[in-house]
Protein backbone atom coordinates (compact mmCIF):
# COMPACT_ATOMS: atom_id res chain seq x y z
CA UNK A 1 0.00 0.00 0.00
CA UNK A 2 1.39 3.40 -1.02
CA UNK A 3 1.80 6.46 1.15
CA UNK A 4 -0.49 9.47 0.82
CA UNK A 5 0.75 12.96 0.04
CA UNK A 6 -0.22 15.01 3.10
CA UNK A 7 1.49 18.37 2.57
CA UNK A 8 3.76 20.39 0.37
CA UNK A 9 5.91 22.22 2.93
CA UNK A 10 7.69 25.55 2.44
CA UNK A 11 10.35 26.95 4.75
CA UNK A 12 9.45 30.53 5.59
CA UNK A 13 11.11 33.35 7.48
CA UNK A 14 7.66 34.94 7.89
CA UNK A 15 5.12 32.11 7.58
CA UNK A 16 2.00 34.25 7.94
CA UNK A 17 3.04 36.73 5.26
CA UNK A 18 4.05 33.97 2.87
CA UNK A 19 0.85 32.01 3.54
CA UNK A 20 -1.26 35.08 2.79
CA UNK A 21 0.67 35.69 -0.42
CA UNK A 22 0.21 32.12 -1.64
CA UNK A 23 -3.44 32.09 -0.63
CA UNK A 24 -3.91 34.98 -3.06
CA UNK A 25 -1.73 33.35 -5.71
CA UNK A 26 -3.53 29.99 -5.60
CA UNK A 27 -6.97 31.29 -4.58
CA UNK A 28 -6.91 28.95 -1.57
CA UNK A 29 -7.80 29.73 2.06
CA UNK A 30 -5.46 30.39 4.98
CA UNK A 31 -6.05 27.63 7.54
CA UNK A 32 -5.28 27.39 11.24
CA UNK A 33 -1.87 28.06 12.80
CA UNK A 34 -0.38 25.19 14.83
CA UNK A 35 2.97 25.49 16.65
CA UNK A 36 4.05 28.28 14.32
CA UNK A 37 3.14 26.37 11.13
CA UNK A 38 0.45 27.92 8.93
CA UNK A 39 -1.50 25.87 6.42
CA UNK A 40 -3.40 26.63 3.25
CA UNK A 41 -6.61 24.73 2.62
CA UNK A 42 -7.33 23.95 -1.05
CA UNK A 43 -10.48 25.25 -2.68
CA UNK A 44 -10.14 23.34 -5.96
CA UNK A 45 -10.32 19.66 -5.05
CA UNK A 46 -6.60 19.21 -4.37
CA UNK A 47 -6.23 16.52 -1.70
CA UNK A 48 -3.21 17.88 0.18
CA UNK A 49 -2.47 21.12 2.00
CA UNK A 50 0.40 23.55 1.70
CA UNK A 51 2.19 24.16 4.98
CA UNK A 52 4.49 27.08 5.81
CA UNK A 53 7.06 26.21 8.46
CA UNK A 54 9.15 28.84 10.29
CA UNK A 55 12.91 28.81 9.78
CA UNK A 56 15.67 31.30 10.52
CA UNK A 57 17.80 30.47 7.46
CA UNK A 58 17.47 32.68 4.37
CA UNK A 59 17.05 31.24 0.90
CA UNK A 60 20.32 30.36 -0.84
CA UNK A 61 20.52 29.60 -4.56
CA UNK A 62 17.75 28.60 -6.95
CA UNK A 63 15.14 26.20 -5.64
CA UNK A 64 14.97 22.72 -7.14
CA UNK A 65 11.19 22.81 -6.80
CA UNK A 66 8.78 25.52 -7.92
CA UNK A 67 5.07 25.89 -8.58
CA UNK A 68 3.44 26.39 -11.97
CA UNK A 69 0.18 28.34 -11.88
CA UNK A 70 -2.29 28.12 -14.74
CA UNK A 71 -4.32 30.95 -16.25
CA UNK A 72 -7.58 30.98 -18.21
CA UNK A 73 -6.89 33.90 -20.55
CA UNK A 74 -4.26 36.46 -21.50
CA UNK A 75 -6.06 38.98 -19.32
CA UNK A 76 -6.04 36.51 -16.40
CA UNK A 77 -2.28 36.02 -16.83
CA UNK A 78 -1.58 39.76 -16.94
CA UNK A 79 -3.89 40.50 -14.02
CA UNK A 80 -2.38 37.68 -11.96
CA UNK A 81 1.14 38.99 -12.53
CA UNK A 82 0.16 42.55 -11.65
CA UNK A 83 -1.78 41.46 -8.55
CA UNK A 84 1.05 39.33 -7.19
CA UNK A 85 3.68 41.98 -7.83
CA UNK A 86 1.48 44.29 -5.81
CA UNK A 87 1.64 41.75 -2.98
CA UNK A 88 5.44 41.55 -2.99
CA UNK A 89 6.44 39.32 -5.92
CA UNK A 90 9.05 40.40 -8.47
CA UNK A 91 10.15 39.46 -11.95
CA UNK A 92 13.29 37.29 -12.12
CA UNK A 93 15.50 35.84 -14.84
CA UNK A 94 16.33 32.12 -14.58
CA UNK A 95 17.37 31.79 -18.21
CA UNK A 96 13.92 31.79 -19.79
CA UNK A 97 13.70 32.86 -23.42
CA UNK A 98 11.98 36.15 -24.41
CA UNK A 99 9.44 34.32 -26.58
CA UNK A 100 8.29 31.95 -23.81
CA UNK A 101 4.70 32.41 -22.78
CA UNK A 102 5.28 31.88 -19.06
CA UNK A 103 6.10 34.71 -16.68
CA UNK A 104 8.72 33.87 -14.05
CA UNK A 105 8.34 35.53 -10.68
CA UNK A 106 9.72 35.18 -7.16
CA UNK A 107 7.54 35.37 -4.06
CA UNK A 108 8.36 37.76 -1.18
CA UNK A 109 11.07 35.39 0.12
CA UNK A 110 12.60 34.71 -3.28
CA UNK A 111 10.96 31.38 -4.13
CA UNK A 112 10.64 31.01 -7.88
CA UNK A 113 7.29 30.27 -9.55
CA UNK A 114 5.70 30.56 -12.98
CA UNK A 115 2.47 32.11 -14.21
CA UNK A 116 1.79 30.05 -17.33
CA UNK A 117 0.27 31.10 -20.61
CA UNK A 118 -3.45 30.24 -21.01
CA UNK A 119 -2.85 27.92 -23.98
CA UNK A 120 -0.40 25.67 -22.10
CA UNK A 121 -1.56 22.26 -23.31
CA UNK A 122 0.56 20.16 -20.94
CA UNK A 123 -1.46 21.28 -17.92
CA UNK A 124 -4.82 21.44 -19.68
CA UNK A 125 -7.51 20.36 -17.26
CA UNK A 126 -5.53 21.36 -14.16
CA UNK A 127 -6.81 23.92 -11.69
CA UNK A 128 -4.91 27.05 -10.62
CA UNK A 129 -2.11 24.96 -9.09
CA UNK A 130 -1.07 23.23 -12.29
CA UNK A 131 2.16 21.53 -11.26
CA UNK A 132 4.75 21.02 -8.58
CA UNK A 133 7.67 21.35 -10.97
CA UNK A 134 10.85 19.57 -9.85
CA UNK A 135 14.36 19.63 -11.18
CA UNK A 136 15.05 15.90 -11.26
CA UNK A 137 15.87 12.72 -13.10
CA UNK A 138 13.63 10.09 -14.66
CA UNK A 139 14.64 7.68 -11.89
CA UNK A 140 13.21 10.05 -9.29
CA UNK A 141 9.97 10.44 -11.22
CA UNK A 142 9.59 6.66 -11.20
CA UNK A 143 10.48 6.56 -7.49
CA UNK A 144 7.68 8.97 -6.61
CA UNK A 145 5.22 7.15 -8.82
CA UNK A 146 5.87 4.00 -6.77
CA UNK A 147 6.05 5.83 -3.43
CA UNK A 148 2.64 7.51 -3.83
CA UNK A 149 0.95 5.04 -6.13
CA UNK A 150 0.37 7.84 -8.66
CA UNK A 151 0.54 6.73 -12.30
CA UNK A 152 2.97 8.22 -14.77
CA UNK A 153 1.12 10.56 -17.13
CA UNK A 154 4.32 11.53 -19.00
CA UNK A 155 7.56 9.62 -19.48
CA UNK A 156 9.55 10.85 -22.46
CA UNK A 157 13.04 12.23 -23.18
CA UNK A 158 14.09 12.02 -19.49
CA UNK A 159 11.04 14.06 -18.45
CA UNK A 160 8.40 12.49 -16.22
CA UNK A 161 5.13 13.52 -14.61
CA UNK A 162 2.67 11.87 -12.23
CA UNK A 163 -0.83 12.74 -11.06
CA UNK A 164 -3.22 11.42 -8.44
CA UNK A 165 -5.10 8.36 -9.72
CA UNK A 166 -8.46 10.16 -9.61
CA UNK A 167 -7.14 12.96 -11.83
CA UNK A 168 -7.51 15.69 -9.19
CA UNK A 169 -4.94 18.23 -8.09
CA UNK A 170 -1.69 19.21 -9.78
CA UNK A 171 0.84 17.16 -11.67
CA UNK A 172 4.24 16.57 -10.08
CA UNK A 173 6.85 16.84 -12.83
CA UNK A 174 10.60 16.18 -13.20
CA UNK A 175 12.40 18.02 -15.97
CA UNK A 176 15.41 15.72 -16.42
CA UNK A 177 19.14 16.47 -16.21
CA UNK A 178 21.22 18.52 -15.74
CA UNK A 179 20.15 19.20 -12.18
CA UNK A 180 20.36 22.53 -10.38
CA UNK A 181 23.23 22.40 -7.91
CA UNK A 182 21.99 21.72 -4.40
CA UNK A 183 23.72 24.09 -1.98
CA UNK A 184 21.49 23.73 1.08
CA UNK A 185 18.46 21.89 2.38
CA UNK A 186 15.55 22.35 -0.02
CA UNK A 187 13.07 25.01 1.05
CA UNK A 188 10.21 22.99 -0.43
CA UNK A 189 9.62 19.34 0.45
CA UNK A 190 6.83 16.77 0.58
CA UNK A 191 5.32 15.23 3.72
CA UNK A 192 3.84 11.77 3.12
CA UNK A 193 2.19 9.25 5.43
CA UNK A 194 1.33 5.55 5.23
CA UNK A 195 -2.28 4.47 5.81
CA UNK A 196 -3.40 3.60 9.33
CA UNK A 197 -2.88 -0.15 8.97
CA UNK A 198 0.74 0.20 7.75
CA UNK A 199 3.64 0.54 10.18
CA UNK A 200 5.68 3.72 9.68
CA UNK A 201 9.00 1.89 9.81
CA UNK A 202 7.79 -0.75 7.36
CA UNK A 203 6.93 2.06 4.96
CA UNK A 204 10.38 3.59 5.48
CA UNK A 205 11.92 0.23 4.62
CA UNK A 206 9.77 0.02 1.47
CA UNK A 207 10.94 3.47 0.39
CA UNK A 208 14.57 2.53 1.01
CA UNK A 209 13.99 -0.45 -1.28
CA UNK A 210 12.74 1.95 -3.95
CA UNK A 211 15.89 4.08 -3.75
CA UNK A 212 15.39 6.51 -0.86
CA UNK A 213 17.83 7.01 2.01
CA UNK A 214 17.39 8.02 5.65
CA UNK A 215 19.12 11.31 6.46
CA UNK A 216 19.81 13.48 9.49
CA UNK A 217 19.08 17.21 9.24
CA UNK A 218 19.15 17.71 12.99
CA UNK A 219 15.54 16.69 13.50
CA UNK A 220 14.44 16.04 17.06
CA UNK A 221 10.81 14.96 16.60
CA UNK A 222 10.53 11.15 16.82
CA UNK A 223 7.14 11.16 15.09
CA UNK A 224 8.50 11.63 11.59
CA UNK A 225 11.39 10.21 9.59
CA UNK A 226 13.45 12.41 7.29
CA UNK A 227 14.51 10.81 4.02
CA UNK A 228 15.95 11.79 0.66
CA UNK A 229 14.77 10.65 -2.76
CA UNK A 230 17.21 9.37 -5.43
CA UNK A 231 18.15 12.96 -6.34
CA UNK A 232 18.92 13.74 -2.67
CA UNK A 233 15.83 15.89 -2.13
CA UNK A 234 14.46 15.76 1.41
CA UNK A 235 11.01 14.51 2.31
CA UNK A 236 9.32 13.37 5.53
CA UNK A 237 7.44 10.20 6.37
CA UNK A 238 4.84 10.99 9.01
CA UNK A 239 3.01 8.62 11.33
CA UNK A 240 0.19 6.56 9.75
CA UNK A 241 -3.06 8.38 9.09
BELDASUL-V762764 format. One record per residue. N is the residue number from 0. RES is the residue in three letters. PSI is psi in radians with two decimals (NA if undefined). OMEGA is omega as a letter, one per 20 degrees, with the letter a starting at -180 (* if undefined). Layout:
N|RES|PSI|OMEGA / N|RES|PSI|OMEGA
This chain:
0|UNK|2.32|a / 1|UNK|2.78|r / 2|UNK|2.84|r / 3|UNK|2.43|r / 4|UNK|2.05|a / 5|UNK|-0.82|a / 6|UNK|2.57|q / 7|UNK|2.08|a / 8|UNK|2.40|r / 9|UNK|2.24|r / 10|UNK|2.43|a / 11|UNK|2.35|r / 12|UNK|-0.53|r / 13|UNK|1.48|a / 14|UNK|-0.68|a / 15|UNK|-0.79|r / 16|UNK|-0.76|a / 17|UNK|-0.66|r / 18|UNK|-0.73|r / 19|UNK|-0.68|r / 20|UNK|-0.85|a / 21|UNK|-0.45|r / 22|UNK|-0.72|r / 23|UNK|-0.74|a / 24|UNK|-0.73|a / 25|UNK|-0.24|a / 26|UNK|0.66|r / 27|UNK|-3.12|a / 28|UNK|2.46|r / 29|UNK|2.25|a / 30|UNK|-2.90|a / 31|UNK|2.76|r / 32|UNK|2.25|r / 33|UNK|2.07|r / 34|UNK|0.68|r / 35|UNK|-0.26|r / 36|UNK|2.47|r / 37|UNK|2.26|a / 38|UNK|2.74|r / 39|UNK|2.31|r / 40|UNK|2.24|a / 41|UNK|2.62|r / 42|UNK|0.12|a / 43|UNK|0.27|a / 44|UNK|-0.11|r / 45|UNK|2.43|a / 46|UNK|0.28|r / 47|UNK|2.82|r / 48|UNK|2.96|r / 49|UNK|2.30|a / 50|UNK|2.23|r / 51|UNK|2.10|a / 52|UNK|2.29|a / 53|UNK|2.32|r / 54|UNK|2.74|r / 55|UNK|-0.47|a / 56|UNK|2.44|r / 57|UNK|2.75|r / 58|UNK|2.39|r / 59|UNK|2.17|r / 60|UNK|3.09|a / 61|UNK|2.38|r / 62|UNK|2.57|r / 63|UNK|-0.22|a / 64|UNK|2.35|r / 65|UNK|2.91|a / 66|UNK|2.46|r / 67|UNK|2.14|a / 68|UNK|2.32|a / 69|UNK|2.82|r / 70|UNK|2.77|a / 71|UNK|-0.23|a / 72|UNK|2.92|r / 73|UNK|-0.72|r / 74|UNK|-0.72|r / 75|UNK|-0.73|r / 76|UNK|-0.85|a / 77|UNK|-0.72|a / 78|UNK|-0.64|r / 79|UNK|-0.80|r / 80|UNK|-0.85|a / 81|UNK|-0.73|a / 82|UNK|-0.77|a / 83|UNK|-0.58|r / 84|UNK|-0.66|r / 85|UNK|-0.40|r / 86|UNK|0.04|r / 87|UNK|-0.01|r / 88|UNK|2.94|r / 89|UNK|2.68|r / 90|UNK|2.48|r / 91|UNK|2.81|r / 92|UNK|2.01|r / 93|UNK|0.38|r / 94|UNK|0.16|r / 95|UNK|2.63|a / 96|UNK|2.63|a / 97|UNK|-0.49|a / 98|UNK|0.05|r / 99|UNK|2.51|a / 100|UNK|-0.37|a / 101|UNK|2.70|r / 102|UNK|2.19|a / 103|UNK|2.19|a / 104|UNK|2.93|r / 105|UNK|2.45|r / 106|UNK|3.14|a / 107|UNK|-0.30|r / 108|UNK|0.22|r / 109|UNK|0.07|r / 110|UNK|2.19|a / 111|UNK|2.55|r / 112|UNK|2.88|a / 113|UNK|2.40|r / 114|UNK|1.92|a / 115|UNK|2.76|r / 116|UNK|2.61|a / 117|UNK|-0.36|a / 118|UNK|0.40|r / 119|UNK|1.90|a / 120|UNK|-0.46|a / 121|UNK|-0.62|a / 122|UNK|0.36|r / 123|UNK|2.33|a / 124|UNK|-0.16|r / 125|UNK|2.70|r / 126|UNK|-2.86|a / 127|UNK|-0.83|r / 128|UNK|1.72|a / 129|UNK|-0.70|a / 130|UNK|2.52|r / 131|UNK|1.85|a / 132|UNK|2.04|a / 133|UNK|2.47|r / 134|UNK|1.86|a / 135|UNK|2.96|a / 136|UNK|2.90|r / 137|UNK|-0.68|r / 138|UNK|-0.70|a / 139|UNK|-0.63|r / 140|UNK|-0.74|r / 141|UNK|-0.64|r / 142|UNK|-0.85|a / 143|UNK|-0.53|r / 144|UNK|-0.77|r / 145|UNK|-0.70|a / 146|UNK|-0.74|a / 147|UNK|-0.22|a / 148|UNK|0.45|r / 149|UNK|2.27|a / 150|UNK|2.64|r / 151|UNK|2.22|r / 152|UNK|-0.07|r / 153|UNK|2.32|r / 154|UNK|1.52|a / 155|UNK|2.37|r / 156|UNK|0.79|r / 157|UNK|-0.03|r / 158|UNK|2.42|a / 159|UNK|2.75|r / 160|UNK|2.52|r / 161|UNK|2.79|r / 162|UNK|2.68|r / 163|UNK|2.51|a / 164|UNK|-0.50|a / 165|UNK|0.07|r / 166|UNK|0.28|r / 167|UNK|2.84|r / 168|UNK|-3.04|a / 169|UNK|2.88|r / 170|UNK|2.71|r / 171|UNK|2.18|a / 172|UNK|2.66|r / 173|UNK|2.21|a / 174|UNK|-0.05|r / 175|UNK|2.98|a / 176|UNK|2.86|i / 177|UNK|2.68|a / 178|UNK|2.59|r / 179|UNK|2.37|a / 180|UNK|2.32|r / 181|UNK|2.02|a / 182|UNK|-0.16|r / 183|UNK|3.06|r / 184|UNK|2.40|r / 185|UNK|2.48|r / 186|UNK|-0.26|r / 187|UNK|2.32|r / 188|UNK|2.87|r / 189|UNK|2.46|r / 190|UNK|2.21|r / 191|UNK|2.82|a / 192|UNK|2.43|r / 193|UNK|2.80|r / 194|UNK|2.90|a / 195|UNK|-0.58|a / 196|UNK|0.07|a / 197|UNK|2.28|r / 198|UNK|2.38|a / 199|UNK|-0.77|a / 200|UNK|-0.53|r / 201|UNK|-0.65|r / 202|UNK|-0.69|r / 203|UNK|-0.77|r / 204|UNK|-0.70|r / 205|UNK|-0.73|a / 206|UNK|-0.63|r / 207|UNK|-0.72|r / 208|UNK|-0.43|r / 209|UNK|-0.19|r / 210|UNK|0.04|r / 211|UNK|2.90|r / 212|UNK|2.61|r / 213|UNK|2.43|a / 214|UNK|2.86|r / 215|UNK|2.01|r / 216|UNK|0.38|a / 217|UNK|0.29|a / 218|UNK|2.55|a / 219|UNK|-0.26|a / 220|UNK|2.09|a / 221|UNK|-0.08|a / 222|UNK|-0.10|r / 223|UNK|2.68|a / 224|UNK|2.21|r / 225|UNK|2.30|a / 226|UNK|3.00|r / 227|UNK|2.46|r / 228|UNK|-3.13|a / 229|UNK|-0.33|r / 230|UNK|0.24|r / 231|UNK|0.46|r / 232|UNK|2.30|a / 233|UNK|2.58|r / 234|UNK|2.87|a / 235|UNK|2.41|r / 236|UNK|1.98|a / 237|UNK|3.10|r / 238|UNK|2.73|a / 239|UNK|2.53|r / 240|UNK|NA|*
